[in-house]
Amino acid sequence: MIKLKDLINKKGYFIIAEAGCNHEGDLDTAIKLIQEAAKSGADAVKFQSFTQKTLFASKEYTKALKLKDDALDGVDNIVLKKEWYKPLINEAKKNKIMFITTPFSIESVNDIVNYDIPIIKIASCDIDNIPLLEAVANTNKPVILSTGLALNKDIKEALKILKNNEVALLHCSVEYPTPIQNARLNRIPVMQKLFKNNIIGYSDHTIGIEAPIIAVSLGAKIIEKHFTVTPEKEVGDHIISLERNAMSEMIKSIDKTLIMLGGNTANKKEHVLSKQEKKELVYAKRGIYLNHAMLKGETITEKDLIALRPCVGIAAKDYKKVIGKVLKVDKKSNTALSFKDLKK
């Protein structure tokens, strides 16, 4: 069975291209989403498994949101159809990208088991859906759980049910799109402290690539970002989705960010110099020089000294050790001093 930690350890992070329903009910588009996600450099492509009947109590939903009675009639036109699983999974294998889906019903959880899909993603809305969580728990598969709308106690209750699953928690906002002030990325290190046994990541619903890059700098190990092959459609999830080039740019920026953060070297208590910095020590730091010519036997005073580059003799930090010393040799102006030049 796949372990989330092993997936993360390959690069230091794991990127999920969230295709969701951006296929809009078209199999060819779904296949293209997989192909383009793979080309972008994403590690996984994720869809959503639901139907109108398994997700909505239509009359109550339209009434509560004051929608037209037929507002949900088109939902089943954009769902991932059961007969798609096999061709989509095969396409993902062909393109060397992991296929994942979010189940919104126990029936969909069973489909995940039957098609041997390695990871289960649970949406924020289902963090307290006990029957669904119990069905997922019974699979023993790794779980990625979004935590939008959830209080800490809700997360803890879900983790109790999923106690035998490896669980990653994704910080998330359920605003679509999320205003930048509501991304609240500082929640990521807070979650790391609260849930030390869990991998922490970020599911992004802002527009652009900045938030995921910042999230990684704050310690997020899994990034989920919506993905599209039709960015010209400014409706639904397309608004918050990246196309291939933008996703690639995000991933490249994450790579650069991790390099700049310095990894384990930067985590050490003592500052570690690079090879080039060690070479620069001589040229960048200052040494002690005489600011005028002096003769053997003369006593050095503070007025005789100047600190200049390069540091090829006595270092500037030893300035006070030179004052009051007697020269053993004649020295010209602007020549570096060494302790060999001085009487003890």
N, C-alpha and C positions, 0 to 999 in steps of 0.2 A: 504494500500500500504506500502511496506517495505521502511524504511528509512535507508540510509547508516550510519548515525550517531548512530542509535540504534544497528546496526550490529557491529560497531566498539566498542561501549561502553561495550559489553559483555566481551571482553578480552583486549581491548586497541588497537587492530589491527585486520585486516581482510586479510586472505591469499587466493589468487586465484592460483590454480594449472592450468597453461595454457597448456591444452592438444593440442590446435590448430589443426594441421593436422597430429599429430603424430600417429593417428589411421591408416593413409595411405589407407583410403577407406575400412577398414575392420570393420564391426559392432562389432564383438566379441572383437576386440582390443579396440574399443571405450568404450565398456562396462567395460573392464578390467581397462582402464584408470580411469574411475569413481570409481570403487571399490578400486583401489590402492591409488588414491588421498584421498579418505575418510579415509583409514587406516593410511595415513601419518599424518593426523591431519589438513589438509587444510579445509578451510571453504567453498570454492566453487571450481568447476571445470569448465573450460571455453573452448569452442570450437570455430570454425570459420565457418561462413555461407556465402559461395560464390560459383560461378560457373565460368568457363572460360569466358563465354559470359558477365557475370555481373561484371567482374573484369578487363578484358584485351581487348584492341583493338589489337588483336594478331599480325597482320602484322606490325603495327607501333611499338609495343613493341619489337618484335624480331629485327626489323630494328634498333631501337634506341640503343639497347644493343648489336647489332652485333651478334645475336644468329642465330642458324639454323632456317629455316622457320617452322619446325615442333617441335620447342623447347617446346611449350606449349600444345602439343597434349595430354599429359598425365595428365593435371591438373584435369580434371573431374573424374579421377580415384581415387583422394584423397580427394574429397569433402565430407562434411557432407550431406548425402542425406535426403530429406524431410521426407521420411518414417521412418527415424531414430529418429526424435524428440520424439515421444511418448515413445518408449522403453528406450531411454536414460534419459528422464525426470523421468520416473518411476523408473529406476535404481538408479538415484540420490536420489530420495525420500526414496527409500528402504535403501540406505546407509547413509541417513541423511547428505547429502552434497548438496549445492545449485548448480543448473545447470544454466550456463550462456553461451551465445554465442555472438560473434561479427558479426553484420550484415555488409555486404559489398554492399548491394543493398536495395532499398525501399521494394522490394519483401521479403527480409529477415526480415526487420523491421516488416512487416505485419505478418510474421510467428511468430515472438516473441510475438506479441500481441495475435494472435490466440491461441498460446500454453501457454499463461499466464506466460511467463518467466519474473521474477521479476525485473531484472536489465539489462540495455543495456550497453555493452562495445563498445566504438568507438576507432578504431585504429588510430594511429598517422597520417597515410596517408589520413584520411578523416576529419581532423580537419577543413578544408576549403571546404569540399564537401557540399555545401549549400543545394541541394535537399535532401541529406541523413539526414543532421542535422535537417532540417525542419520536415521531416517524424518522426524522433526520438522525436523532441520537441512535436509533436502532441500526443504522447503516454502518456506524463506526467510522465513517469517512471524515476526512478533514473538512472543517467548516470555516467559511469566511462570513462573518456576521457584521452587518452594518448597524450602527447605533444611533442614527438620527431619531429624534423624539424621545430617546430612552434616558431615564435617570439612572444613576449608578445602581440603584436597587434592582431595576429592570434587567440590567446587564448581568448582575450577580445571579438573579433567578434563572436567567437563560443558561448561564454557565453551569448551574447546578444540574440542569436537565442534560446538558451536553458534556457532562463530566468525563465521559469516556472517549470523547472526540478531541482531536487537536483543533483548537479554535483560535482564529485570528479575529481581532476586533478592529473595525474600521470607523474612525471618526467621520461624521457625515452631517450635512445639513440637508433637510428635505425641501428647501426652497429651490425652485427651478425657474430661472437660474438663481444661484445664491449671490446676493450682494456681497462685495468683498469684505465689508465690515462684519458680516455674519458668518464668514468662513471659520473664524475663531480657531486658528491653527495651533495656538498655544495649548489647546486641549490635548494635543498629541502627547507631549511630555507628561502632562497630568495623568493621562490614561496609562502611560508606561509605569508610573509610580503606583497607581491604584490596582493595576492588573499585571503584576510582574511575571506571571506564568503564561501570559498570552502575547503573541505577536501583535503589534499595533500598526495599523495602516490608515489610509485615508481614501474615502470615496468622494470624488470631487464633482460638484455641480456648478462651479463658477464658470465664467466665460474666459477662455484663454488657457495658457500653460503655466502661469506663474505660481498658482496655489500648490499644485503637485510638487513643483521644484522646491518650494519653501518647506512643504510637508516632509520631504525626504531629509532636508537639512535639520529638521526638528526630530528626526528619528523614525519616521514612517518607513516601514519595510514593504508594504504592499500599496500600490496605487491603482485605483480603479478610475478610469476616465472614459466618458461616453465617446463613441466612435461612429462615424458616418462615411458613406461613399457618395452622399448627395448633399454637400454642405450648402448648396444653393436653396435648399428647402428650409426656410426660417420658421418652422412650426415644430411643435412637440419637442422631443429630445434632440432634434437636429441643432437647435439653437445652442445647446451646451456641449455639442460634440466636436471632436477634432477629426479632420480628414488625415490621410496618410502622412503627408509632408509635415503637418503640424504635430502629429503624434511622434514622428521621428525626431523632430526638433526638441520636443519635450524630453524624450529619452536621452538624446545627446546632452541636453542641458543637465539632466539628472546625473549622468556620468561625470560631467565636468564638476558638478557640485560636490560629488563624493570625493573626487580627486582633491579639490580645494579644501575640503574638510580635514583631510590628512589621515583618516583612518586611525588605526591603533597607535601610530607614531605620535599623532597630535594628542592622544589621550594620556600620554605619560606625564607624570608630574613635572619632570625636568624638560626644558625646551631642547628639542633635538635639531641640530643644524644639518642642513643638506650638504652634500659633497661640495657643491659650488660655494655655499656660504663659508665652509671651512677654508676654502682657497681664498676667499675674500677677506678673511680675518686679517691677514697681513696688510692688505691694501686699503681696507676700509677703516681699520682702527689706527689710532695715533700712537707714536712713540715719542720719547724725550730727546730733544735736540738742543744744542747750544745756539743761541741767537747771535753770537759773535765769537770770534776766535779767542781761545784761552790757552795759557801756557801750563806746562807741567809744574805742579806744586801749588797752583792757585786753588783757592777754595770756592766751590760752586754755591751761588746764592739763588734765590728764587728769581731775581731779575735776569739771570743768565740763561734761563730755560724757556723753551717754547715746545708745545705739543703739536706735532705735524704727522702727516701720512708720508710713507708707510711705517708700520710698526716693525722695524727690523732690528731694534736694539732693546732698550729698556721701555716697557709699556707705560703709557700715560698713567695707568692706575698706580704705578710705583713712584710717582712724581716726588712724594715727600721723602722717599728713601735716598734720593740723590742730593737733596739740599744739605749743605754742610760737609759734603764729601770733598776730598782733595784729588785733583787729577794726577794720574801717573804718567800721562803723555800729553804732548801738545795736541790741541784739537782745533780744526778749522770751523768757521761759521756754518751753520745749518748742516752739521754732521751728526749722525745718530750716536748716542751714548750707549755704551754697554758697561756692565758691572766690572769687566776686565780693565776698563779705563780708569777705575776709581780705586783709591786706597781704602782698605777696610777700616 
